Structures are given as structure tokens and as C-alpha cells.
Amino acid sequence: MKLFIFDCGEVILKNVDTFKALADYIGIEHSELLSDYSKYEMALMDGYMSPDDYYRHLEMKYAVVIDSDPFAAFFHPEVDFSMLSYVEKLRANGYRCVVGSNTFRPHWEIIKKLDGNPLGFFDALYPSHEIHVSKPEKAFFRYICSEEGVQCDEAVLIDDRKENTDSAASLGLSVLEYSGYGKEGRAEAFFSSYMK
């Protein structure tokens, strides 16, 4: 194994959900906002739709005025330094570690400025809105592996969403689905097999 690809939300960062706060701000049900957002998520994550364009859509659909950047205003992530400790150990053991995350400009700009500089722990960064493809598209994983000069079966994905780990695994990547009960213990056991 040569390359470890880490997701951001719920892997190296916690407390990343903004949808409940955004739904309350607009005055609609959380589930209704998620249903609407799902129609535009890939365009946002791939960088082909701007957050401002999505806000204008919300204004027209729900007859509201959005005079700020709520995706940024309601985004208050916390760094999971226990996960970053694995990144440090992996790199000390000669592995290359990168971020491969579905994200967009308002969140990415905040992540870049977080205390502790979590992105500084990594060798390279592949945010979806900059590479113009997002998970679970297989092209996302192929792009990163190609840029890193490795075969898919030489890479590992750490991600909290099953659809992403399933897609990566179908290409030959090893995966750790980092979610649910006992995920911290599973991570420790998983990473220990790569440590000297």
C-alpha cells in the first residue's frame, strides 16, 4: 500500500452539518431542505454551481431573502486530532496521505483556516469543487490515484459513507468505513496493521 485518502467531514472533522441551521433560517423542515438540496448537491460539490446560485434558487422557491452566506455562517467544524495522529504515524512509516473530500468553497475556506491547521498534516489536497468530480463517482478515485502515480489497488480510502467506500472498493482500493458504533476501535485496529 502506498497512498491513504482521507475524507474530511466526520473523518478528520466533526460537527460539520449545516442543514438543520439552514432549514431553521429559511423556515422549512430539515427533511424538505435535504430533499431539495439532493437535486443540486453534485453540481455544488463538483464546482459547477456556486453557493450563491443555490441561495438564489432557495430565495425563489421559498420566497425568502438570503442576505449572507449561511453555508459558511452555520459551519463550525471541530478537528479530530485522534484521526490526525494516524496520519502522522502513517507518514512517519513512509506512506503518502492526502485529503479527498466532497466540499465547496464556503466550507473549504473555513477548513483551510481552522486552528491546528488540519490540512497541513497532509501531502496533497483534492477537494471535489476544485477537481470537478465528487464521490461516489469512480472518476474521483481514479483522478486522485492518477495524480499520485499509484494504481487503485495501492490506495486506501477512509470515509464515513458506505456509497463512497463501496465505489472505491469496486476499483480495488482498500477501505475503512469510518462510521457507526465502535468506529474508533475499528480505526485503531485497521491502521495498526500498517505501522512498524
BELJOKA-V815485 format. One record per backbone hydrogen bond with DSSP energy under -0.5 kcal/mol. NH is the residue of the N-H (numbers start at 1). CO is the residue of the C=O. E is the energy in kcal/mol with one decimal. If there is no record, write none. Layout:
# BELJOKA-V815485
NH;CO;E
NH;CO;E
This chain:
# BELJOKA-V815485
2;154;-3.1
3;154;-1.9
4;96;-2.6
5;156;-3.6
6;4;-0.6
6;98;-3.0
7;158;-2.3
10;13;-2.4
11;8;-2.2
12;7;-0.6
12;8;-1.3
13;8;-2.3
14;78;-3.3
22;18;-2.2
23;19;-2.8
24;20;-2.4
25;21;-2.2
26;22;-2.2
27;23;-2.5
28;23;-2.2
33;29;-2.1
34;30;-2.4
35;31;-2.0
36;32;-2.1
37;33;-3.2
38;34;-2.0
39;35;-0.5
39;36;-1.4
40;37;-1.9
41;37;-1.5
44;40;-2.2
45;41;-3.2
46;42;-2.6
47;44;-1.1
48;43;-2.1
49;43;-1.7
54;50;-1.8
55;51;-2.6
56;52;-2.2
57;53;-1.9
58;54;-2.4
59;55;-2.5
60;56;-2.1
61;57;-2.7
62;58;-2.7
63;59;-1.0
64;59;-0.8
66;64;-0.5
67;65;-0.7
72;69;-1.2
73;69;-2.6
74;70;-2.5
75;72;-1.4
76;74;-0.8
78;14;-2.6
80;12;-2.7
81;79;-1.1
83;80;-0.6
84;80;-1.6
85;81;-1.5
86;82;-0.8
86;83;-0.7
87;83;-1.4
88;84;-2.2
89;85;-2.0
90;86;-3.0
91;87;-2.5
92;88;-2.1
93;89;-1.2
94;91;-1.8
95;90;-2.4
96;2;-2.3
98;4;-2.8
99;124;-2.0
100;6;-2.5
101;126;-1.2
103;101;-0.7
107;104;-0.5
108;104;-2.8
109;105;-2.6
110;106;-1.1
111;107;-2.7
112;108;-2.3
113;109;-0.5
113;110;-1.1
114;111;-1.3
117;114;-1.9
120;117;-1.3
121;118;-1.4
122;119;-1.5
123;97;-3.2
124;97;-0.7
126;99;-2.1
128;101;-2.8
129;103;-0.6
130;127;-1.5
131;127;-1.7
132;128;-1.6
133;128;-1.0
137;134;-1.6
140;137;-1.4
141;137;-0.8
142;138;-2.4
143;139;-2.4
144;140;-1.9
145;141;-2.5
146;142;-2.5
147;143;-2.7
148;144;-2.2
149;145;-0.7
149;146;-0.9
150;145;-2.5
154;151;-2.1
155;152;-1.6
156;3;-2.2
157;174;-2.6
158;5;-2.8
159;157;-0.5
159;176;-2.0
162;160;-0.5
164;161;-0.7
165;161;-2.1
166;162;-3.0
167;163;-1.5
168;164;-2.4
169;165;-2.7
170;166;-1.7
171;167;-0.6
171;168;-1.4
172;169;-1.3
173;168;-1.8
174;155;-2.3
176;157;-2.5
178;159;-2.5
178;176;-1.1
179;177;-1.5
183;180;-1.4
186;182;-2.1
187;183;-2.3
188;184;-2.2
189;185;-2.1
190;186;-2.5
191;187;-2.9
192;188;-1.9
193;189;-0.8
193;190;-0.7
194;191;-2.0
195;192;-1.1
